[in-house]
Amino acid sequence: MKRRHFMGSLMAGSLATAGAAIVDAAAATPAASAPGNDRAYLVGLLQKMADPVLTNMARGELHKNFALELSPTWDGRDPKVAYLECFGRLIAGLAPWLALPDDATPEGRTRARLRQAALQSYVHSVDPASPDYLAWRGHGQALVDSAYFTNALMRAPKALWEPLDATTKARIVAEIKGLRRIEPPYINWMLFAAMNEAFLLSIGEEADPMRTNVAIRKINEWYVGDGWIKDGEAFHFDYYSAFVMQPMLLEILEVLEQHKAPFWNGKPAELRAQALKRMQRYAEHLERFISPTGSYPPIGRSLTYRTAAFQPLALLAWRKQLPASLPEGQVRAALQAVHRAVWSDPSNFTKDGYLTIGFVGHQPTLGDWYSNNGSMYIASDSFLALGLPATDSYWTSAAQDWTQKKAFAGQPFKKDYPVDY
């Protein structure tokens, strides 16, 4: 363990300067969407988001150096929940990129160092003796962000789970099982409990089928049609189908199918196929939300999660499961426009490089009663397509105009009709 801490400290100290060239190149990239430019820009932006968190946490100094920002309407809970939110949400979106094989490119070298920082951060996260031991006990918020924490391990098991030492693995399992004490309300929280059980199942641990199967049944009961899912009994016009409902449902069902988990009077394979079709339909709506300039409707709760609203498009792109109606070059160009529209404002980041509360820039009054600057790192989920190598067709195909860009330029575009699945 001493060697792990030494290597973590050595690696963390060199991270910020070692990857600076990538950030600088991305900042200088012209606005026009082009295959090489698009990837360089997004890699630089994701690195900018991840570096301050992982370099500090790899040294056990995230609590020390991550100055918290709370919403003006903060509900008074222990603000230490922000550190689990910060790391858990960041690593969920970062994981596919970290799982790419090492290479000698500047991106590859930076990725290798960030991967080591992430592994050392996992060690600190569950070590009670570490200053960066996360808030697993106490407030129920831990259930929420533990699901992003474990989702990352499911998305990149060979990069993030298998290299961990036995003690850290055992501590993670114990903390996740300990969260069974929290009864999730009948809203999106049910999927957080189910995600943790899916993780346990994926690593050969005993999982609680009640916490997975009831969640899946409730989510399917809340399906309102045409790709949209309610968050509970009432329909809310917001992006929670993107933040939680669609991606987590699909990824949980994949694990149940793979491990032939029990599911009374149901077939996980059929449910997974259904969930995929519905998410593909929802992704078509998300793509149509993107204006010719990359703006999109600022609707509903948790607006400060920024580009996380487009997680389904990024997830489907990474998995090569985009619907036929959405060519890769079209999706890449649309998401590129979104990222530039949101992230070009410098006040999205503090002077120390951490995310601020806001939608486009620093707008603390947009925070909800549960919002802190750690919450903002869910935005990393819009970078999932970086899990595809630079040689993949998603990155090399020619950029295409997206639906609204065609529509408002007077070009032909496909009309839209509802589906019945």
N, C-alpha and C positions, 0 to 999 in steps of 0.2 A: 504493500500500500504506500510506503514511503516513496518508492520509485515512481508510482503513479502520480503522486502529488508533485514530485520534483519535475517530472515530464510535463505535467499540466501547467505548472508555473512557467517553465521554460518556454513552452509552446505559446502560452497565452501572452507572454510579454512581447513576442515577435509578431503577433497576428495583425495588429493594426497597421504596421508599416509594410508587412509582406504583401498585403493585398491592396495597397493603396492605388497601384497602377490600374487595377480593374475598375475601382470606383472612379478614378479620374477619366479613364477612357469612356466609361458609361456617361459621365456628366457631359462629355464633349460630343456625344453621339448626336447627329442631326435628327430632327423630329420625324423625318420621313421613315416609314416602316420598310425595313429591308432585312432579310434573313439574319445576316451577321450582326447588324446594328441592334436588332430587337433583343437577341440573347445577351449581348454585352451590356446593354442598358439594364435588363432585368437582373442579371447576375450582380452587377454593381450595386443596384438598389437593395437586393436581398442581403448582400454582404454588409452594406451600410446599416441595415436594420439589425443584423445578427451580431456583428462584431462587439459592440459595447456590452451586450448581454452575456455572450459566451466567454469573452476574454475575462470579464470580471468574475463570473460564476466559476470558471475553471480555476480561479485562484481563491475561491471562497469569499469573494468580496462584492457580490451583487447587492446584498443587503446594505453594505456600507456605502456603495457608490451610486446606486440607483435611487435618485431622489424621487419620492412618490408625489404624484399629482392626483388629487381626488376630485370627483365631480362636486360642484357647488351644492348638489342635492344628495350628497353621500348619506347613506342610511345609518352610519355609525358603527358598522361592523369593524372588527380588527383589520386595520389596513395592511397587515402582513400577508393577507390573502393575495395581494398584488404580485408578490414574487413568484408564487406558483402559477398565477395567470400569465405572467410575463414569459417564464421559461416554457411552460406547457404549451401555450398557444404558438409561440415562436417555433418550437421544435417540430410541431405537427406539420407545418408548412415547409419547413426546411428539410425534413427527413428524406424525401425522394431525391433531392439534389445531393445530399450527403452520401447517398447510397451509390452514386455513380462510381465507376472504377477510377483509381488514381491514374493520372497522366502527368506529363512534364510541362503542360501549358501553365500560364499564370493562373488561370481559373482552377486547374487541377491542383496546383500546389496550395492555393488558398482553401480550396474545398477540403483537402486532406488535413490542414491545420484546424479548420473549423470543426471537422469531424472529431478530432482528438479533444478539442475544447468541449464539444457536446458530451462526449463520453465522461470527461472529468466532471462536467456539470451534473450529469446523472449521479455520479458518485456522491457529490456534495449534497444533492437534493434529498437523499434519504439517510445521510449520516448524522445521527443526533449530536455528534461532537463538532460538526461543521457549523461555522457562522451562517452558511447558506442552506442549512436544513430547512425545508419548506414547511408551510403551515398545513400539515396533514390532519391535525387534530383540532377540534373546536368547531368552527363555523362550517355549515353545510356547503359553502362555496367550494370547498376542496373537492367535492364530488364532481362538480362541473369541470374543473380544470385538470383533474386527474385523467379525465377521458381524452383530452388532447395529449397529455403526457404519454398515455398508453397507446393512443392512436399512432403516434410517431413510431413507437417500437414495433407496431404492426406493419406500418408502411415501409420500414427499413430494418427488418430484424437482423440481417447479416451485418449491417453497418453499425447499428446502435444497441441491439440486445445481446447478440452472441459475444462480442468482445468484452462485455462487462465481467468483472470478477464475481465469484460465487457469493461473496458477502453482499455486494451491492444488489445482485439479482434477488437474493433472499429478502433483503430489506424492501425492495420494490414490491415484491409479492405480498409481504406482510402489510405494507401500507395500503395497498389496493384492496386487499381482503378486509382490512380494518374499516374501510369506507362503507362496508355493508351495513354499518350501524345507522347510516343516513337513509331515511325513507324518502325517495324522490317524489315530488308532487306530480300530478298527472298533467304534465306539460313536457317540453323538450328535455327536461331533466331525466326523464325515464331512459332516454337514449344514452346519457352519460353513464348511468348504472350498467346498462347493457353493454356499452363499449368496454368497460372494465372487465366484465365477465367474458366477453369475446377475446380480449387479450389473454386472460388467464387460460382459456381454452386453447388458444393458439400456441402456448408454451408448454402444454401438457399438464397444467394445474386443473384441479377440480373446479368447475364453474357452476354457478347457480342458474339452472334453466328458467326458473321463475322470473329472474330479473332481465333475462334476454327475451323470452317468449311473450311475456305480458307487454313489454315495450313494443315489440314488433306488431302485436295485434292492435294495440292502441293507436299506433301511428297509421296503420292501414285503415282503422276506423275513422281516423281524422282526414283521410284523403278526400278532397272535395271535388276532384276531377280536373282534367286538362293539365295534369302535372303539378297541381298545387296541393299542399298539405297544411291543414290547420295546426296551430300550436296549442292544443287543448280543445276545449269544446267550442270556443269562439274563433272565428276567422279574423286574423290580423293581416292587413295589407302591409307586409314588411319583408325583410330578407331572411327570415329564420329558416325557410326552406333551404336556403343556401348556406347559412351559417352552421346549421345542425341537421335538420330533418332528413334531407335527401342524402348527403354524403355519409352520415353515420349509419343510417338504415342500410344502405347498400353494403358498406364495409363490414357491418356486423353480420349480415346475411351471408356474405362470402365466407366468413369464418365458419359459420354454422354449417354451410353446405360442405366445405372442405373437410370438416372434422365429423361429419355425419352426426351432428348433435341432435338430441331428442327434441321433437316439436310435435306436440299432440295434434293429430288430425290435420297436419299440414306438411308441406314439402318445401324446405328452405330453398332448393334449387329453383322451383317455380316462383317462389316469392322474390328471390334475388333477380330473376329474369324480369319480373314485373316491375320491381323497383328501378332497375336499369332503364327500362323503357320510359317510365314516368320521369326519371331524372333527365333523360335525353329530351323529353318534351319540355320540361321546365327550362332546360338550357336554351332551347329555341326562344323562349320568352326573354330570358336574360340577354341574349344576343340582340334582340329587337329593342331592348331598353337603351342600348348604347347609341347616343346621338352621333352625328357626323364629326363632332369635335371630341368625343370621348366622355362627355358628361352623361349622367344617368339620373333617374328620378330619386330625389332624397326623401324616401318614404319610410315611415315606421320607426320602430325602436332601434337602438344600437347603431345609429347612423355613423357613429365614430369608429365602427369597425372597418370603415373605408372599403377597400377593394375586396375584402372577404365576401362581399355580396356576389362575387363571380367565382367562388370556389367550385361549383359544379362544372362550369366550363373548363376550368383548369384541371380538375380531377379527371374529367372525361378525356381531355387532350392527353394527359399523362398516360392514361390507361389505353389509349388508342381506341376509345369507344365513343367518339363523337358521332352524332347521327349523320346520315348521308346528306342531310340538308345543310350541314355546317362544315364546309371544307376547312382543312387545317389552316391554309393561308388566310382565310377570312377570319377565323377565330383569333389567330395570332395577331393580326392587324387590329382587330377590334379591342382585344385586351391590352395591346400596346397603347392604344389611344386612351383607354381608361386609366392605365397606370400613369401616363404622362399628365393627364388632366388632374389627377389627384395628388401625385407626389412631387410635382414641380415646385410647389410652394415650400420654401425652406423652413417655415415654421411648423411643418409636420414633425420636425426633430428639435430637441433641445440643443443647447451649445455643447452638451456632453454626448450628443448622438442618440439620445433615447426618444422614443415616440411620445408625442403630446396627445392630449385629448382634442379631437376635432374631426371634421369631415374633409375639408380641403384647407389645410393649415391648422393653426392653433385656435380652437373655438371651444373653450371649456364649458360654456353654457349649453352646448349641445350634449354634454354628458348626461347619462341617466343616473338614477339613484344608486346603481351598482357599478358605475363606471370609474375606473382608475387608469392610469397610463399603462399598467400591465395588461389590462384588458385589450388594449389596442393591437397587441401582437398577433391576434387572430388574423390580421391582414396578411400574414405570411402564407395563408392558405390560397391566396390568389396566384402564388408563384409555383404551384405544383408541377406545371409543365416543364419546369427546369429539371425535373427528374428524367426527362428525355435527353439523350446525348446530343451534342451539337450537330452530329451528322444525321439526326433523325429528320424525316420529311416534314415534321411540324416546323422545324427551324429552317429547313432549306427550301421549302416550297415558296413560290412567289406570293407576295401579299395580294389580297383581294379586298375590294370594298365590302363592307358589311351592310346589313339590310337598310338601316336608316341613311347611311351615306349614299347608297344607291337611290333610295326613295326621294331624298331631297335634292338629288342631282338630276332628277327626271329620268333615271335609268330604269330599265325593267327590273322588277324584283318579285319574288314569290309571294303570293297571297297566303294568308294564315287562316287555318280552320281548326276547330277543337278536335280532340281525340276522345275515344271512349274507353280507353284502358287505364 
